Amino acid sequence: MKPVKMLTDPAAMELLGDETRRRIIYLLRARELTISQMAEELRMTPQAIYHHIKKLVPAEMVEVAREERVDNFIETYYRATAEVFSLSWGTSGKNQAQAEQRMRDTLLSLDKLAIRVRVEEDKVAQIIKTQGKIETFGNKEDLEEKVSKLDGVDFIGKQELASVAFMISLTDKQFQEWLELQKELRKLLRGLLTATTGPERQKSSARKS
């Protein structure tokens, strides 16, 4: 099981909007279970659990761990594919459009923090593209795969270990490239700030009132 798994399909992440699916994932992070065992734990019917499993398996959030023969039946055990799932927006097609809409919503929500920005379509697309480069930079996925197989390290420890190992494994050249991407992202975001934002805007609002 990986400590973190990046999902590229927004529809997969939306599956976790259902409380029952979140509870199933929670159970399967701890141990491998059959449909019947999950149904007993959650006090639901096996049919209801199977309905959710049929959605989680194609989304690569749950997988078959093993199968065991019990008398004349085959018991299938399932497990979660990761301890934490994170959405990595794609850079083309439907994923790109959804990523841009999510970024627009995020930028507009900054107003609630007294941070006022302009929503410029070309900049939004550039921000998503830069975020994608940062998420896929270096050998992060390979490191996470290796860390996920370690024994004697808890979930938080695996996350910290993967993060530290990633940073240490970067060459000086790679680190500079990664740093430039971070600077580029910050420049794009700050370039959307309006003339008055944050504390300045709050003071201005106070004077008007």
C-alpha positions as a Markdown table, in Angstrom:
| # | Residue | x | y | z |
|---|---|---|---|---|
| 1 | Met | 0.0 | 0.0 | 0.0 |
| 2 | Lys | 1.4 | 3.4 | -1.0 |
| 3 | Pro | 1.4 | 6.2 | 1.6 |
| 4 | Val | 0.0 | 8.6 | -1.0 |
| 5 | Lys | -1.6 | 7.8 | -4.4 |
| 6 | Met | -2.1 | 10.5 | -7.0 |
| 7 | Leu | -5.4 | 10.2 | -8.9 |
| 8 | Thr | -5.6 | 11.8 | -12.3 |
| 9 | Asp | -9.3 | 11.4 | -12.9 |
| 10 | Pro | -11.5 | 13.9 | -11.0 |
| 11 | Ala | -14.4 | 11.5 | -11.1 |
| 12 | Ala | -12.4 | 9.1 | -9.0 |
| 13 | Met | -11.8 | 11.7 | -6.3 |
| 14 | Glu | -15.5 | 12.5 | -6.3 |
| 15 | Leu | -16.3 | 9.0 | -5.2 |
| 16 | Leu | -15.0 | 9.9 | -1.8 |
| 17 | Gly | -17.8 | 12.4 | -1.4 |
| 18 | Asp | -19.9 | 9.4 | -0.3 |
| 19 | Glu | -19.5 | 8.7 | 3.4 |
| 20 | Thr | -19.9 | 4.9 | 3.0 |
| 21 | Arg | -17.0 | 4.8 | 0.5 |
| 22 | Arg | -14.9 | 6.8 | 2.9 |
| 23 | Arg | -15.6 | 4.3 | 5.6 |
| 24 | Ile | -14.8 | 1.4 | 3.4 |
| 25 | Ile | -11.4 | 3.0 | 2.5 |
| 26 | Tyr | -10.8 | 3.6 | 6.2 |
| 27 | Leu | -11.4 | -0.1 | 7.0 |
| 28 | Leu | -9.3 | -1.3 | 4.1 |
| 29 | Arg | -6.3 | 0.8 | 5.0 |
| 30 | Ala | -6.1 | -1.1 | 8.3 |
| 31 | Arg | -6.5 | -4.6 | 7.0 |
| 32 | Glu | -7.7 | -6.9 | 4.2 |
| 33 | Leu | -11.4 | -7.7 | 4.3 |
| 34 | Thr | -14.0 | -9.6 | 2.4 |
| 35 | Ile | -17.4 | -8.1 | 1.3 |
| 36 | Ser | -19.1 | -10.0 | 4.1 |
| 37 | Gln | -16.6 | -8.7 | 6.7 |
| 38 | Met | -17.0 | -5.1 | 5.5 |
| 39 | Ala | -20.8 | -5.5 | 5.6 |
| 40 | Glu | -20.6 | -6.7 | 9.2 |
| 41 | Glu | -18.3 | -3.9 | 10.3 |
| 42 | Leu | -20.5 | -1.2 | 8.7 |
| 43 | Arg | -23.8 | -2.9 | 9.5 |
| 44 | Met | -24.9 | -3.0 | 5.9 |
| 45 | Thr | -25.9 | -5.6 | 3.4 |
| 46 | Pro | -23.2 | -7.4 | 1.3 |
| 47 | Gln | -25.1 | -6.2 | -1.8 |
| 48 | Ala | -24.7 | -2.6 | -0.7 |
| 49 | Ile | -21.0 | -3.0 | 0.0 |
| 50 | Tyr | -20.5 | -4.7 | -3.3 |
| 51 | His | -22.1 | -1.8 | -5.1 |
| 52 | His | -19.5 | 0.6 | -3.7 |
| 53 | Ile | -16.6 | -1.8 | -4.3 |
| 54 | Lys | -17.6 | -2.1 | -7.9 |
| 55 | Lys | -16.9 | 1.7 | -8.2 |
| 56 | Leu | -13.8 | 1.9 | -6.0 |
| 57 | Val | -11.9 | -0.9 | -7.8 |
| 58 | Pro | -12.0 | 0.6 | -11.4 |
| 59 | Ala | -11.0 | 3.9 | -9.8 |
| 60 | Glu | -7.8 | 2.2 | -8.4 |
| 61 | Met | -8.6 | 3.1 | -4.9 |
| 62 | Val | -9.3 | -0.5 | -3.8 |
| 63 | Glu | -7.8 | -3.7 | -5.2 |
| 64 | Val | -8.0 | -7.4 | -4.7 |
| 65 | Ala | -5.4 | -8.5 | -2.2 |
| 66 | Arg | -5.9 | -12.2 | -2.3 |
| 67 | Glu | -8.4 | -15.0 | -2.8 |
| 68 | Glu | -9.0 | -18.0 | -0.5 |
| 69 | Arg | -11.1 | -21.1 | -1.0 |
| 70 | Val | -13.6 | -21.7 | 1.8 |
| 71 | Asp | -15.4 | -25.0 | 1.2 |
| 72 | Asn | -17.0 | -24.6 | -2.2 |
| 73 | Phe | -16.7 | -20.8 | -2.3 |
| 74 | Ile | -13.9 | -18.4 | -3.2 |
| 75 | Glu | -13.5 | -15.5 | -0.7 |
| 76 | Thr | -12.1 | -12.4 | -2.2 |
| 77 | Tyr | -10.1 | -10.1 | 0.2 |
| 78 | Tyr | -9.8 | -6.4 | -0.7 |
| 79 | Arg | -7.4 | -3.7 | 0.5 |
| 80 | Ala | -7.0 | 0.1 | -0.1 |
| 81 | Thr | -4.3 | 1.0 | -2.6 |
| 82 | Ala | -3.0 | 3.9 | -0.5 |
| 83 | Glu | -3.4 | 5.5 | 2.9 |
| 84 | Val | -4.1 | 8.9 | 1.4 |
| 85 | Phe | -5.4 | 9.9 | -2.0 |
| 86 | Ser | -4.5 | 13.1 | -3.7 |
| 87 | Leu | -5.9 | 14.6 | -7.0 |
| 88 | Ser | -3.4 | 15.4 | -9.7 |
| 89 | Trp | -5.1 | 17.4 | -12.4 |
| 90 | Gly | -4.3 | 16.5 | -15.9 |
| 91 | Thr | -3.2 | 18.9 | -18.6 |
| 92 | Ser | -5.6 | 18.1 | -21.4 |
| 93 | Gly | -9.2 | 17.4 | -22.2 |
| 94 | Lys | -11.8 | 17.0 | -19.5 |
| 95 | Asn | -9.3 | 17.0 | -16.7 |
| 96 | Gln | -7.8 | 20.3 | -17.8 |
| 97 | Ala | -11.2 | 22.0 | -18.0 |
| 98 | Gln | -12.1 | 20.7 | -14.5 |
| 99 | Ala | -8.8 | 21.7 | -13.1 |
| 100 | Glu | -9.2 | 25.2 | -14.4 |
| 101 | Gln | -12.7 | 25.5 | -13.0 |
| 102 | Arg | -11.4 | 24.3 | -9.6 |
| 103 | Met | -8.7 | 26.9 | -9.7 |
| 104 | Arg | -11.2 | 29.7 | -10.6 |
| 105 | Asp | -13.3 | 28.7 | -7.6 |
| 106 | Thr | -10.2 | 28.7 | -5.4 |
| 107 | Leu | -9.1 | 32.1 | -6.6 |
| 108 | Leu | -12.5 | 33.6 | -6.0 |
| 109 | Ser | -12.6 | 32.1 | -2.5 |
| 110 | Leu | -9.5 | 34.0 | -1.6 |
| 111 | Asp | -11.7 | 37.0 | -1.2 |
| 112 | Lys | -13.0 | 35.5 | 2.0 |
| 113 | Leu | -9.4 | 35.9 | 3.4 |
| 114 | Ala | -9.3 | 39.5 | 2.3 |
| 115 | Ile | -7.1 | 38.6 | -0.6 |
| 116 | Arg | -8.5 | 40.0 | -3.8 |
| 117 | Val | -7.3 | 38.7 | -7.2 |
| 118 | Arg | -8.3 | 38.9 | -10.8 |
| 119 | Val | -9.3 | 35.7 | -12.5 |
| 120 | Glu | -7.5 | 35.8 | -15.9 |
| 121 | Glu | -8.2 | 32.8 | -18.1 |
| 122 | Asp | -4.7 | 32.6 | -19.6 |
| 123 | Lys | -3.0 | 32.8 | -16.2 |
| 124 | Val | -5.3 | 30.1 | -14.8 |
| 125 | Ala | -4.2 | 27.7 | -17.6 |
| 126 | Gln | -0.6 | 28.5 | -16.9 |
| 127 | Ile | -1.0 | 27.9 | -13.1 |
| 128 | Ile | -2.5 | 24.5 | -13.8 |
| 129 | Lys | 0.3 | 23.6 | -16.2 |
| 130 | Thr | 3.0 | 24.6 | -13.7 |
| 131 | Gln | 1.3 | 22.7 | -10.8 |
| 132 | Gly | 1.3 | 19.6 | -13.0 |
| 133 | Lys | 5.0 | 20.0 | -13.6 |
| 134 | Ile | 5.7 | 20.3 | -9.9 |
| 135 | Glu | 3.5 | 17.2 | -9.0 |
| 136 | Thr | 5.4 | 15.0 | -11.5 |
| 137 | Phe | 8.9 | 16.4 | -10.9 |
| 138 | Gly | 11.8 | 14.0 | -10.3 |
| 139 | Asn | 11.4 | 10.4 | -9.1 |
| 140 | Lys | 8.8 | 11.1 | -6.4 |
| 141 | Glu | 6.5 | 8.2 | -7.5 |
| 142 | Asp | 9.3 | 5.7 | -7.4 |
| 143 | Leu | 10.4 | 6.8 | -3.9 |
| 144 | Glu | 6.8 | 6.6 | -2.6 |
| 145 | Glu | 6.5 | 3.1 | -4.0 |
| 146 | Lys | 9.7 | 2.0 | -2.2 |
| 147 | Val | 8.6 | 3.8 | 1.1 |
| 148 | Ser | 5.2 | 2.1 | 0.9 |
| 149 | Lys | 6.8 | -1.3 | 1.2 |
| 150 | Leu | 8.8 | -0.5 | 4.4 |
| 151 | Asp | 7.9 | -2.3 | 7.6 |
| 152 | Gly | 8.1 | -0.7 | 11.0 |
| 153 | Val | 7.2 | 2.8 | 9.7 |
| 154 | Asp | 3.8 | 4.3 | 10.4 |
| 155 | Phe | 1.7 | 6.3 | 8.0 |
| 156 | Ile | 2.9 | 9.8 | 9.1 |
| 157 | Gly | 6.5 | 8.5 | 9.2 |
| 158 | Lys | 6.1 | 7.2 | 5.6 |
| 159 | Gln | 4.9 | 10.6 | 4.4 |
| 160 | Glu | 7.8 | 12.4 | 6.1 |
| 161 | Leu | 10.3 | 9.9 | 4.9 |
| 162 | Ala | 9.1 | 10.1 | 1.2 |
| 163 | Ser | 9.2 | 13.9 | 1.4 |
| 164 | Val | 12.7 | 14.0 | 2.9 |
| 165 | Ala | 14.0 | 11.3 | 0.6 |
| 166 | Phe | 12.7 | 13.2 | -2.4 |
| 167 | Met | 14.4 | 16.4 | -1.4 |
| 168 | Ile | 17.7 | 14.7 | -0.6 |
| 169 | Ser | 17.7 | 12.7 | -3.9 |
| 170 | Leu | 17.5 | 15.8 | -6.0 |
| 171 | Thr | 20.8 | 16.9 | -7.6 |
| 172 | Asp | 21.8 | 20.5 | -7.4 |
| 173 | Lys | 20.6 | 21.0 | -11.0 |
| 174 | Gln | 17.2 | 19.3 | -10.3 |
| 175 | Phe | 16.8 | 21.3 | -7.1 |
| 176 | Gln | 17.3 | 24.5 | -9.0 |
| 177 | Glu | 14.8 | 23.4 | -11.7 |
| 178 | Trp | 12.2 | 22.5 | -8.9 |
| 179 | Leu | 12.9 | 25.8 | -7.2 |
| 180 | Glu | 12.3 | 27.7 | -10.5 |
| 181 | Leu | 8.9 | 25.9 | -10.9 |
| 182 | Gln | 7.9 | 27.0 | -7.4 |
| 183 | Lys | 9.0 | 30.6 | -8.2 |
| 184 | Glu | 7.1 | 30.5 | -11.5 |
| 185 | Leu | 3.9 | 29.3 | -9.7 |
| 186 | Arg | 4.3 | 32.1 | -7.0 |
| 187 | Lys | 4.9 | 34.7 | -9.7 |
| 188 | Leu | 1.7 | 33.6 | -11.6 |
| 189 | Leu | -0.4 | 33.7 | -8.4 |
| 190 | Arg | 1.0 | 37.1 | -7.2 |
| 191 | Gly | 0.5 | 38.5 | -10.6 |
| 192 | Leu | -3.3 | 38.1 | -10.1 |
| 193 | Leu | -3.3 | 40.3 | -7.0 |
| 194 | Thr | -5.3 | 43.5 | -7.3 |
| 195 | Ala | -4.0 | 46.9 | -6.1 |
| 196 | Thr | -5.5 | 46.5 | -2.6 |
| 197 | Thr | -5.5 | 43.2 | -0.9 |
| 198 | Gly | -4.9 | 41.5 | 2.5 |
| 199 | Pro | -4.2 | 43.9 | 5.4 |
| 200 | Glu | -4.2 | 47.0 | 3.1 |
| 201 | Arg | -7.7 | 46.1 | 1.9 |
| 202 | Gln | -8.9 | 45.5 | 5.4 |
| 203 | Lys | -7.6 | 48.9 | 6.5 |
| 204 | Ser | -9.3 | 50.5 | 3.5 |
| 205 | Ser | -12.6 | 48.8 | 4.4 |
| 206 | Ala | -12.3 | 50.0 | 8.0 |
| 207 | Arg | -11.8 | 53.6 | 7.0 |
| 208 | Lys | -14.9 | 53.5 | 4.7 |
| 209 | Ser | -17.0 | 52.1 | 7.6 |
